Amino acid sequence: MKRLELLDYGRFIAALCVVSFHYLFNGIANGKVFSIAHIPALIDVAKYGYLGVEFFFMISGYVIFFSANHKSAGDFLTSRAVRLFPAFWVAVLFTSAVAFFLGGSTMSVSIPQVVTNLTMFPTLFGYNFVDEVYWTLQYEWKFYFAVFAALALGLQDRLRLIFMLWPIGMLFAKITGLTALPYMGSYYCYFAAGCLFAMLKEQKSWPALGSLLLCGYLCLSFTLDNAVQLESSKNLDYSIAIITAVIVSFFALFAFINTTAGGSLKLPGSRLAGGLTYPVYLIHAHFGYMVLNRFATEQNKILVYLLCLASVLCIACLIHIFAEKKPASYWNNVFSRTLGAAGNAVQIRASAAAGNLYRYALDKIR
């Protein structure tokens, strides 16, 4: 997949929106930041920052289509592990180290909690996340598992059809009240939208476009319903018009990226901006909360906010360079020999089992 510089800018801006949501609104609202009060003038903007997560999920769907297309199950797993684990491991250890000194009773961590977090699935072992933002990674891996299963079963040539039918299944689940079924509700409409945009970039198709429009309805419906829940839990009002405009802007941005002009747009610093996004997202929340609690007062909070953001950007840059970029070939070798090899072995066995089942069914029919 060709690097799309506008997409790198988009994801970095989305990360800053999430940071503003946590620092200027949610951290104070949920009691994790208790040293300072909200800045009233900023609440009406910052409270919408959580929508950056929806944009991240669209990006994930967009990228995953190209990552899975014409790839083996093992290659797909390798690419996802290289992308997610190295920075995540450093982020867990970094946040845990800061929590040891500044966490107090609110954000302290235990050694078993840190160890289980390194798996990325601590809740399976009965432990909480070291940082609350890690919940999104569970959605990422569930989506990856579905794509991996399709590749392992030899459905590579059916990915387009699967992605086109997915929104129809989600609509049926919504109508029948079955959105609790796996992949049939919640944020998965955004993953599906990203996949469909990627399909349309590669090849225009009226059925795919129709499915994408359906995805647009599902995304807007889900996010507006989610806003109603936030209103009751946060005691705030959210504007239907603003949320609609933000979601429409996401779709408009991807539509422009798919054009020749959007895809070839050159933007300064885009590679760095894209590289910083994931580390910024991983380390900003609890680190920021702890720094604000330790150093911020009503008199100096603007300065501490700025210093905190600058620190997050610098640390994220170090993680990107020294945990992701420089050892990239090493990580690729490690994960290809482990997860990649295991994934290819599963694909071989699954494809053989599927072939045997197909032949058995044909024999029965005859």
NUKOLKE-975266 format. One record per residue: residue in one letter; x, y, z of N, C-alpha, C, CB in turn. Coordinates in steps of 0.02 Angstrom, whole numbers, plus 32768, in hexadecimal, padded with zeros to 4 digits. Glycine has a CB too. Layout:
// NUKOLKE-975266
AXYZXYZXYZXYZ;...
// end
This chain:
// NUKOLKE-975266
M802A7FC48000800080008000802C803E80007FD08000803D;K801E806C7FD2804280AB7FCE803480D5800C803080D17F8E;R806780F58026805E811F80618033815C804E80A38136807D;L7FFE816780757FD1819E80697FDD81D5809D7F878186806B;E7FFC820B80888013823D80B87FD9826280DA803F826F8095;L7FA3826B80B67F69828B80D47F4C825F810C7F33829A809F;L7F4F821D81027F3681EF81367F6281F381747F3581A6811A;D7FA381FB816A7FD0820481A47FBE824381CC80198207818D;Y7FB1827981A87F9B82B681CA7F5982AA81EE7F9382F08197;G7F2B828881CD7EE9827B81EA7EEE8254822B7EBD825781B9;R7F188220822B7F1D81F782677F40821C82A07F4281B68257;F7F6F8247828F7F91826E82C37F6182A182E27FCF829282A6;I7F3A82C282B97F0882F182D37ED582CC82FE7EE483168299;A7EC1829082E97E92826883117EB0825783557E7F822882EB;A7EF1824783567F13823983957F12827683C37F5B82228389;L7F1E82B183A77F1C82EE83D07ED682FC83E97F36832983A7;C7EA482EA83C27E5E82F283D97E5182C584157E2C82E183A0;V7E69828884137E60825A844B7E86827384887E7882138438;V7EC2828D847E7EE982AA84B57EC282E384D57F2E82C3849C;S7EA6830F84AD7E81834784C87E43832F84EF7E6B83788490;F7E2382FC84D67DE982DF84F97DFD82C7853F7DCB82A584D1;H7E3482A485437E4A828985847E6482C085B37E7F82558579;Y7E8D82ED85997EAC831F85C47E7B835685D97EE7833E859F;L7E54836F85A97E2B83A985B77DE5839885CF7E2683D38579;F7DD1835985C67D8D834885DB7D89830886047D628342859F;N7D9782CF85E57D85828F86037DAE827F86427D8F825885D2;G7DEF829086437E178281867E7DFC82A286BC7E5E82968672;I7DE582E086B57DC8830586ED7D8382EA86FD7DC5835086DE;A7D5B82DC86C97D1782C486D37D14828186F67CF382BF8691;N7D45825486E87D42821287077D6B820E87477D5B81DE86D7;G7D868246875E7DA88249879E7DF08234879E7D84821F87CD;K7E0C822587647E53821287627E81824E87647E6181E88724;V7E68828887507E8B82C7875A7E6582EF878E7E9382EF8716;F7E8382F887C77E5F831887FF7E81835788187E5782E78838;S7EB9836A87FA7EDD83A588117EC483E687F37F26839D8803;I7E9F83E087BB7E87841C87987E3F841287827EB5842C875B;A7E1F8448876F7DDA844687557DDA844F870A7DAE847C8777;H7DA0844286EB7D99844D86A37DA5849686917D538437868C;I7DB884A086537DB984E386367D7784EA86107DF984EF8607;P7D47850D862B7D03850E860E7D01851D85C47CD8853F8633;A7D2A854B85AE7D28856085687D3D852885387D55859C855D;L7D6184F685517D7B84C185267D52848185287DC184B1853A;I7D26847A85597D00843C85617CD6842D85237CD2843F859E;D7CB5846085077C88845584CE7CAC843E84907C63849484BF;V7CEE8446848E7D16842C84567D3583EA84697D4C845F8441;A7D5583E784A37D7B83AC84B87D4E836F84C17D9F83BA84F9;K7D0F837984D27CE3833F84E07CD6831684A17CA1835784FD;Y7CE4833184667CDA830C84287D1A82E884127CC3833A83F0;G7D5082EF84387D8F82D184247D8F828684207DC582E78452;Y7D61826684457D5E821C84447D4E820183FF7D2A82048476;L7D33822B83D37D22821483907D60820383677CF98249836C;G7D9A8218837F7DD88203835D7DE081B8835D7E138224837F;V7DC48195838F7DC9814C83927DA4812E83577DAC813283D4;E7D6A814983467D458130830C7D6F813682CC7D0281568304;F7D91816E82C77DBC8179828C7DF58146828B7DD881C1828C;F7E12813782C47E47810482C77E2E80C182AE7E6180FD8310;F7DF180AE82C17DD6806E82AB7DCA806E825F7D95805F82D1;M7DB680A682437DAF80AA81FA7DF280A181D97D9080ED81E5;I7E2580C181F37E6980BA81D87E7E807181DB7E9B80E781FF;S7E70805182137E84800B821B7E647FE081E57E707FF18261;G7E237FE981D97E027FC381A47E217FD081607DB87FD381A3;Y7E31800F81547E4F802381147E92800181097E56806F8110;V7EBC8004813D7EFF7FE881387EFD7F9C81367F2A7FFF8173;I7ED07F7E815C7ECE7F3581617EBB7F15811E7E9E7F1F8197;F7E907F3680F87E7F7F1980B77EBD7F0F808D7E4D7F468092;F7EE97F42808C7F267F3C80647F587F0D80857F467F82805B;S7F587F0980C87F867EDC80EA7F737E9380DF7F867EEB8135;A7F327E8680D77F1B7E4180CF7F177E2C80867ED77E3980EF;N7F107E5C80597F077E4C80127F457E2B7FF67EF67E8B7FEB;H7F3B7DEF7FDB7F717DC87FBC7FA77DB47FEE7F907DEF7F83;K7F977DAE802D7FC67D9A80617FB17D5780807FCC7DD08097;S7FE27D3380997FD27CF580BF7FBC7D098105800F7CC580C1;A7F9D7CD981277F877CE6816C7FC37CF781997F617CA98188;G7FFA7CD5818F80367CE281B780547D2681A9806A7CAD81AA;D80577D3A816A80717D7C815980457DB3817780757D85810D;F80047DA881767FD57DD881937FE17DE081DE7F8D7DC38185;L7FE77DA882027FF37DAB824A80357DCE82597FF47D648267;T80687DBF823180A97DDE823B80A47E2A823580DC7DC38209;S80837E418201807E7E8981F580587EAC822E805A7E9781B3;R80257E8B82497FFF7EA9827F80277EA982C07FBC7E838289;A804B7E7482CE80737E71830B80AB7EA4830A80907E2B8315;V80CC7EAB82D181027EDD82CA80E67F2382D581247ED78285;R80AA7F2E82BE808C7F7082C480777F80830C804F7F758296;L805D7F4E8331803F7F5D8371806B7F4F83AF80017F368378;F80907F1883AF80AF7F0383ED80EC7F2C840480C47EBD83E6;P811D7F3B83DB815A7F5C83F5814B7F9D841A818A7F6A83BD;A81277FCA83FB81178009841C80EB7FFD845980F3803983EB;F80BF7FCD845580927FBF848D80BA7FA784CA805F7F8A8479;W80E97F7A84BF81127F6184F881367F9A851A81447F2C84DF;V81547FC684F381787FFF85118147802C8536819E802684DA;A810C8037851880DB8063853880C38047857B809F806C8509;V80B78005857D80A27FE685BC80D87FEF85F280947F9A85B2;L81167FE285E1814C7FE88611815780318625818D7FCB85F4;F8151805E85F5815980A68605812280BE8634815980CF85C4;T80E480B0862380AC80C7864C80AF80A78692806980B6862B;S80C28067869580C8804586D580FF8064870080D67FFB86CB;A8137807786E1816E80968706815880D9872281AC809E86D9;V8134810186FA811B8141871280E98136874B80FB816986D9;A80BE81038743808C80F5877780AC80E187B8805D80BE875F;F80E780C187B5810A80AD87F2811B80EA881D814A808687E1;F812C812187FB813F815E881F8105818E882A8177818187FA;L80D7819287F980A481C687FD805D81AB87FF80AA81F387C2;G8054816887FA8012814C87F37FE5815488308017810587E3;G80028152886B7FDA815688A87FA8811D88AC7FB6819988AA;S7F72812888CE7F3F80F488D67F1180F088997F1581018914;T7F10812588707EE2812788377EFC810087FB7ED6816F8823;M7F3C810687EC7F5780E787AF7F9480BC87BC7F68811D877E;S7F9B80A387F87FD3807588067FC9803387E27FDA806A8852;V7FFF801087D57FFC7FD087B280247F9D87D980167FD68769;S80127F5D87CE80377F2687ED80607F0287B980077EF58811;I80917EDB87CF80BB7EB687A080927E84877780F37E9187C6;P80657E5C8795803C7E30876C80127E558739800E7E068798;Q7FFA7E90874B7FD47EB9871C7FFE7ECF86E17FB77EF6873F;V803C7EE486EF80697EF986BA80797EBE868B80AA7F1686D7;V80887E8586A9809B7E4A868180617E35865480AF7E0F86AF;T80257E32866F7FEC7E1C86467FDA7E5186117FAE7E0F8673;N7FE87E9086207FDC7EC485EE80097EBC85B17FE67F09860C;L80447EA185BB80727E97858380567E68854E80B47E7E859C;T80267E3E856180057E1285317FD37E3885057FE27DD98554;M7FBF7E72851C7F8C7E9C84FE7F457E8585107F937E9D84B3;F7F407E4F85367EFE7E35854A7EFC7E2885957EEE7DF68523;P7F087E5A85BF7F0B7E4E86077EC97E3986267F237E8C862A;T7E927E4D86087E517E3C86247E447DF086237E197E6185FF;L7E667DCD85F57E5F7D8485F37E7B7D6486327E827D6785B6;F7EA97D8986537EC97D6F86907EAD7D9186CF7F147D7A868B;G7E797DB986C57E597DD886FF7E797E1A87157E597DAA8737;Y7EA07E3A86EB7EC17E7986FD7EA87EB386D17F0D7E7286F8;N7EAB7EEE86ED7E987F2A86C77ED17F41869A7E837F6286F7;F7EC07F6C866B7EF47F8A86407F1F7FB986697ED37FAF8605;V7F5F7FBC86577F8C7FED86757F75803486637FD57FE0865E;D7F5B803B86277F3F807B86107EFC806D85EE7F7080A085DE;E7ECA809386007E86808685E87E7F8087859C7E5780B78606;V7EAC80AB85797EA480B185307EB2806F850C7ED380E68516;Y7ECE803E852F7EDE7FFE850D7EA07FD884F87F087FD3853C;W7E657FEC85107E287FC884FE7E1E7FC484B37DEB7FE8851F;T7E357FF7848F7E2B7FF784467E527FC084247E3F803A842A;L7E897FAB84427EB27F7684247E8D7F3384247EF47F708448;Q7E5E7F2A84527E377EED84527E0C7EE984137E0A7EE98492;Y7DF07F2284007DC97F2483C27DF57F1783857DA57F6883BB;E7E307F3483867E5F7F2A834F7E6D7EE083457EA07F50835A;W7E7F7EBD837C7E927E7783767E577E4A83657EB17E6083B7;K7E1C7E5B837D7DE17E3483697DD57E3A831E7DA27E4C8390;F7DDE7E7683047DD87E8082BC7E0F7E5982977DDB7ECB82AB;Y7E4C7E5D82B07E837E3982907E767DEE82907EC57E4982B4;F7E5A7DD582C87E4C7D8D82CD7E1B7D7882977E327D7B8313;A7DE77DA1828B7DB67D9082577DD77D8D82127D7D7DC38257;V7E027DBE82047E247DBF81C37E547D8481BE7E4B7E0281B9;F7E787D7681F47EA67D3D81F67E807CFC81E97ECB7D3A823A;A7E467CF482087E1F7CB781FF7E0A7CB081B57DE07CB8822C;A7DF67CE781967DE37CE4814F7E1E7CCF81247DC87D288138;L7E597CEA81337E957CD8810C7EA87C8F81187ED07D06811E;A7EA47C7A81577EB67C3581687E887C0281487EB57C2B81B4;L7E497C16813D7E197BE9811E7E1B7BEC80D27DD27BF98136;G7E4A7C1180B77E527C15806F7E1F7C42804D7E4E7BD28052;L7E067C7480727DD27CA080567DF07CE1803C7D9E7CAF808B;Q7E2F7CE1802B7E507D1D80127E297D3D7FD97E977D0C7FFC;D7E137D147FAA7DEF7D2D7F707DA77D427F807DEE7CF97F39;R7D927D367FBE7D4E7D477FD17D4C7D8380017D2C7D0B7FF2;L7D867DA1800F7D887DD8803E7D5B7E1280287DCF7DF08048;R7D5D7E217FE87D347E587FCF7CEA7E4B7FDC7D407E637F84;L7CD57E0E7FCD7C8E7DFD7FD77C7D7DFF80217C807DB77FBA;I7CA97DE5804B7C9D7DE580937C957E2C80AD7CD67DC280B9;F7CC17E5980987CBE7E9E80B07C807EC280957CFD7EC4809B;M7C6A7EB180587C2E7ED1803D7BEF7EB980617C297EC37FF3;L7BEF7E7980757BB37E5E80977BB17E6F80E17BB17E13808E;W7BEA7E8080FC7BEF7E8E81457BBE7EC4815C7C377EA48156;P7BBA7EFE813B7B8A7F3181527B417F19814D7B927F708128;I7B327EEF811C7AEE7ED481167ADF7EA981537AE67EAA80D5;G7B107E8181687B087E5881A57AFF7E8481E27B447E2A81AF;M7B247EBB81E67B1E7EE8821F7ADA7F0B82207B567F1C821E;L7AC07F1C81E47A7E7F3B81E17A487F0981F87A6F7F528199;F7A4E7ECB81E27A1F7E9781F87A227E8E82447A2E7E5381D4;A7A5F7E8E825F7A677E8782A77A487EC282CC7AB17E8182B9;K7A4F7EFE82B07A327F3A82CF79E67F3682D07A497F7A82AA;I79C97F21829879807F1D829279647EE882C1796C7F0D824A;T79887EB082C8796F7E7782EF79877E79833879847E3782CF;G79AE7EAB834A79C77EAF838E79FD7E7E839F798F7EA583BD;L7A257E6A836C7A597E3883767A9F7E5783717A537E008343;T7AA57E9683837AE57EB8837C7B1A7E9E83AE7ADC7F038387;A7B057E7683DE7B357E59840C7B5B7E1E83ED7B127E42844C;L7B447E0783B37B687DD183917BAD7DEA837D7B407DB88353;P7BDF7DBD837A7C237DD283687C257DF783257C517D968366;Y7C447E3083247C517E5882E87C117E7782CA7C727E2D82B5;M7BDA7E7482ED7B9B7E8C82D17B847ECE82EF7B667E5982DA;G7BAD7EEE83167B987F2D83337BD47F55834B7B697F21836D;S7BC67F8683747BFA7FB083937C247FD2835D7C267F8683C2;Y7C667FD483687C937FFB833D7CA37FD782FB7CD380098361;Y7C8A7F9B82F07C9E7F7682B57C857F9582747C857F2E82BA;C7C517FBF82797C3B7FE2823C7C71801082217BFB800A824A;Y7C9B802A824E7CD2805582387D0A802D82177CEF807D8274;F7D197FF282327D497FC682107D307FB581CA7D547F85823A;A7CF17FA481C57CD47F9281857CD77FCC81547C8B7F7B818D;A7CCA8008816C7CCD804381417D13804D81257CB780828167;G7D45804581507D8B804B81397D9C801781047DBB80448174;C7D867FD981107D937FA480DE7D737FB5809B7D777F6180F8;L7D367FCE809D7D137FDD805E7D338018803A7CCA7FED806C;F7D4B8049805E7D6F8080803E7DAE8065801C7D8180B78071;A7DD18037803D7E0D8019801F7DFD7FF27FE07E307FEC8052;M7DC57FCD7FE27DB07FA87FA77DA17FD87F6D7D717F7E7FB7;L7D80800F7F7D7D6E803E7F497DAB80627F2D7D3C80717F63;K7DDE806B7F557E1B80897F3C7E3C805B7F097E4C80997F76;E7E3B801A7F187E5A7FEA7EEB7E317FDD7EAD7E667FA87F10;Q7DEF7FDB7EB67DC37FCD7E7D7D7D7FE87E8B7DC07F817E6F;K7D6480137E5E7D2280307E677CED7FFA7E5E7D17806B7E36;S7CB97FFD7E877C847FCB7E857C447FE87EA27C9A7F8B7EAB;W7C0E7FE47E7C7BCE7FFD7E957BB57FD77ED37B9A7FFA7E5E;P7BBA7F947ED47BA57F717F117BCD7F867F4E7BAB7F277F07;A7C107F907F467C397FA67F7E7C267FEC7F947C847FA47F6A;L7C1680187F647C01805B7F767BBF805A7F9C7BFA80867F36;G7B9180307F857B5180297FA97B5B80107FF07B227FFA7F84;S7B877FE07FF87B977FC5803A7BB77FFB80667BC57F888034;L7BE1802580477C02805B806C7BCE808E80857C36807E8040;L7B9D809F805B7B6980CD80707B4280B180AB7B3980DD8036;L7B35807080A97B14804E80E17B3F805381207B05800480D1;C7B81804B81177BB08052814E7BAC8098816D7BF780438137;G7BA580CA81417BA0810E815A7B65811681897B9A813F8120;Y7B2C80F981767AF180FC81A17AFE80D881E37AB480DC817E;L7B1D809D81E07B2A8076821D7B5A809A824B7B468031820B;C7B8E80B9822E7BBE80DF82577B9D8119827A7BF880F8822B;L7B76813F82557B55817982727B23816482A87B3281A2823C;S7AFE8130829A7ACD811782CA7AEE8100830A7AA480DE82AC;F7B2480DA83047B4880C1833F7B6480FA83687B7F8092832B;T7B84812B83477BA58161836B7B73818F838D7BD18189833C;L7B3B819B836D7B0681C4838D7AE981A083C97ACF81D5835A;D7ADE815E83C37AC6813883FD7AF9813984367AB780EF83E8;N7B38813484237B6E813684557B70817A84787BB281278434;A7B6281AF84527B6181F3846F7B2A81FA84A37B5882278438;V7AF181D984987ABB81DB84C97AD281BC850B7A7C81B684AE;Q7AF7818485067B11816585437B44819285667B3181218532;L7B6E81B3853E7B9F81E1855C7B7C821C857E7BCF81FA8526;E7B46823385607B22826B857E7B09825A85C47AE7827E8552;S7AEF821D85CB7AD4820A860C7B0C81FD863F7AA981CC8605;S7B4581E186277B7B81D086567BA7820C86677BA681998639;K7BAE823C86397BDA827686437BB282B586547C0482828606;N7B6F82B186527B4582EB86617B55832686327B4D830186AA;L7B5A831685F27B68834985BF7B39834185847BB2834485A8;D7B348375855D7B0C837285207B3B836D84E37ADE83B0851A;Y7B2A833F84B67B50833984787B22834D843E7B6A82F0846E;S7B3F8371840F7B19838983D67B158354839F7B3883CA83BB;I7AD98344838A7ACF831483537AEF833183137A8383068348;A7AE78370830A7B02839082CD7B4E838C82CB7AEB83DA82C9;I7B6F839A83047BB8839883057BD2835182FB7BD283B48347;I7BB48321831D7BC982DB83157BC082C582CD7BA282AC8345;T7B8782D682B07B7982C4826A7BAD82E3823C7B3382DA8255;A7BBD832382487BEE8345821E7C33832482247BF3838F8231;V7C46830F82607C8882EF826A7C8B82AC82457C9682E582B5;I7C568284824D7C568242822C7C55824A81E07C1982188242;V7C2E827981C87C2C8287817F7C71829D81677BF782BC816E;S7C9482C581907CD782DC817D7D0882A281787CF1831081AF;F7D00827081A37D2B8234819F7D228213815A7D1A820181D7;F7CE3820981477CD581E881077CED821380CD7C8A81D98101;A7CE4825580D37CFA8282809D7D46828180967CE382CA80AC;L7D6A827C80CE7DB3827A80CC7DCA823B80A87DD1827D8112;F7DAC820180B87DC081C380977DAE81C5804D7D9F818780B9;A7D7581E3803D7D6281EA7FF77D9582137FD17D1C82097FF0;F7DAD82497FF07DE082737FCF7E23824D7FCA7DEA82B57FF6;I7E3582297FFE7E7382027FFD7E7381D07FC37E7E81DD8040;N7E3881B77FB37E3281867F7D7E3981A57F377DF081637F82;T7E3781E87F337E3F82097EF27E8A820D7EE17E1F82507EF2;T7E98821A7EA37EDD82227E8D7EFF825C7EB27EE1822D7E42;A7EDB82937EB97EF782CD7EDB7F0482BF7F247EC8830A7ED4;G7ED5829F7F457EDC828F7F8C7F13825C7F997E9B82767FA8;G7F18822B7F6E7F4981F77F777F90820D7F697F3981BD7F4C;S7F9982407F407FDC82577F2E7FF182977F537FDF82657EE3;L7FC682AE7F817FD482EB7FA6801382E37FD07F9982FF7FD2;K804083147FCC807E83137FF3807A8346802C80BC83227FC5;L8087832F80688080835A80A380BF835580CD8042834780CC;P80DA838D80E48119838B810B810F8369814E813483D28116;G813F833D815F813D831D81A0810982E681A88132834E81D4;S80EB82D1817180B582A1817680CD825D818F809382998132;R81078248817A812182078190812B820681DC816381F6816B;L8148823C81F68152823F823E810F82448263817D827C8250;A80E1826C8248809F82728267807C822F826B807482A58240;G807F82098235806081C68235808381978265806181A981EF;G80C5819C826880EC8170829580E0817F82DE813481768287;L80D381BE82EF80C881D28335808381BF834F80D2821C833C;T805481B68323800E81AF83388003817683697FE281A482FC;Y801B813A8359800F810083848031810883C8802880C18362;P8072811A83CB80918125840D806F815C843680D981368405;V805B81938415803881C884397FF881AD8458802782038409;Y7FD4818884317F95816C844B7FA2813E84877F7081458414;L7FD5811584837FE380E484B77FF8810384FA801880B584A0;I801D813A84F8803C81538536801A8191855380848161852A;H7FEE81B1852F7FD981F385447FAC81F485827FB58215850C;A7F7F81C485887F4881CC85B87F5E81CA86017F15819585AD;H7F71818F861A7F82818A86617FC181B086727F8B81418674;F7FF181B28644802D81DB864F80188224865A805E81D58613;G7FED823D862E7FD6828286347FB0828E86747FAC829485F9;Y7F84825F86857F5E826786C37F8D826D86FF7F2D822B86CD;M7FBF824187027FEC8241873B80168280873E801A82048738;V802C82988705805382D68703802983128719807082E286BC;L7FEB831487007FBE834B87127FB0834B875D7F7D834686EB;N7FA3831087797F96830B87C07FD1832187EA7F8282C487D3;R800C831287D28049832187F8805E836A87F3808282F487E1;F8055838887B9807383CA87AD80418402879E80A383C58775;A800583F287887FD7842687717FAE844587AA7FA8840A873D;T7FA7848687A77F7A84AB87D47F4E84D787A87FA384D58809;E7F1D84F787C77EF2852487A07F1A855E87827EBA853F87CD;Q7F51857087A37F7885A9878B7FA6859787517FA085C587C4;N7FC0855987507FF28549871D7FDB851386EB80328531873E;K7F9B850186ED7F8584C686C77F8F84CC867B7F3C84B886D5;I7F8A850986607F94851086187FDC84FE86077F8485588600;L800B8516862E805285068623805F84BC862B807E852E8653;V8042849D865E804D8456866A802E842D86328030844086AE;Y7FF38442861A7FD5842085E08005842085A57F92844385CC;L8022845A8596804F8460855C808E84368566806184A98551;L80AA843985A280E6841185B080D783C785AD8103842485F5;C809C83B485C58088836D85C480828354857C8046836385EA;L8061837C8552805A8369850B809E836584E9802C839B84E6;A80C9839684F7810C839584D98133835784EF813383D584ED;S812B8344852F814D83088548813382C98526814383018594;V80F182C6851D80D3828C84FB80EE828684B48085829284FA;L80F182BE8491810A82BD844C815382A7844881018302842B;C817C82C0847781C382AD847781CC8263848781E982D884AA;I81A9824B84B981AE820484CC819481D88494818781F6850E;A815D81ED8475814281C7843D817481C38404810081E68425;C819781FA83F881CA81FB83C3820181C983D281E7824283BB;L821781C68410824B819784238233814F841B826181A3846D;I81F58142842F81D980FE842781D580EC83DD819380FA8447;H81BE811B83B481B8810D836D81FC80FD834D819881498349;I822E8125835F8270811B8340829380DD835A829B8158834D;F829580D6839D82C080A283BA829C806083C982DD80BB83F9;A825A806083CB8236802183D68215800783978201802B840C;E82078034836781E5801F832A8211802482EC81A780488320;K822B805E82DF824D806B829F829080488299825680B58295;K82BD805582C68300803982C183017FED82C4832C805582F8;P82DD7FCE82F382DF7F8482F782A87F6282CD82D87F6D833E;A828E7F85829B82567F6A827382667F26825582437F9A823C;S82A27F1E823882B47EDE821982BA7EA7824D82F77EE581F2;Y82D27EB9828882D77E8882BE82927E7082D382FB7EA682FB;W82637E9F82DD82207E8B82F181FE7E6182BB81F57EC98300;N820A7E74827D81EB7E4E824682057E07824581F97E708203;N82467DFE825282637DBB825482487D93828F82B07DC08259;V82437DB382CA822A7D91830681E27D7A82FD822F7DBF8343;F81B87DA782E681717D9682E081627D6882A681477DD582DA;S818A7D6D8270817F7D3E823881927CF7824B81A87D5581FB;R81C37CF0827881D87CAD828E81AA7C9082C3821F7CB082A9;T81827CBA82E381567CA38319810D7CA6830381607CCD8358;L80EF7CDF830980A87CE682F6809D7CD782AD808F7D2B8307;G80CA7CEF828380C37CE3823B80C57C9A822A80F87D088215;A80F67C76824680FB7C2E823980BF7C098253813B7C128259;A80A87C1C828F806C7BFC82AB802F7C0A828080617C1582F3;G80297C4882687FF07C59823D7FF07C3381FC7FF17CA3822F;N802A7C2A81DD802E7C03819F801E7BBA81AB80737C0A817F;A80347BA081E580257B5A81F67FDA7B5181FE804A7B458236;V7FBA7B81821F7F717B7E82277F4E7B8181E47F587BB78254;Q7F677BAC81B77F497BB381757F4E7B71814E7F6B7BEB814E;I7F877B5081527F8F7B10812E7F5E7ADD81477FD77AF68136;R7F587AD881897F2A7AA681A67EE17AB8819A7F377A9E81F1;A7ED27AF881A17E8C7B0E81977E777B05814F7E847B5781AC;S7EA47B1581207E937B0D80DA7E8A7AC380C87ECA7B2B80AE;A7EB47A9880E57EAD7A5080D97E6B7A3780F57EE87A2A80F8;A7E5A7A4D81327E1C7A3781517DE07A5081297E187A51819A;A7DE37A8E81117DAC7AA980E97DA57A8380A87DB87AF480DB;G7DDE7A7180897DDB7A49804C7DBD7A0580577E207A42802E;N7DD079E4808E7DB479A3809E7D6979A780AA7DD7798580DB;L7D5479DC80CD7D0D79E580DB7CE679F1809B7D037A1F810B;Y7D047A17806D7CE37A25802D7CDB79E580057D0C7A598005;R7D1179BC80037D0D797D7FDE7CDA794D7FFE7D52795C7FDA;Y7CD7794D80407CA7792280637C60793780527CB3792680B0;A7C54797980507C11799180407BFE797F7FF97C0D79DC804A;L7C2E79837FC97C2079707F847C0F79267F7F7C5C79817F58;D7C3478FD7FA37C2678B57FA27BE078A67FBC7C59788F7FCD;K7BCB78C97FF07B8878BF800C7B5178D37FDB7B8178E6804E;I7B5F790B7FB87B2E79237F877B2678F17F4E7B4279687F6B;R7B5E78D37F3B7B5B78A37F037B3B78627F197BA178957EE9;
// end
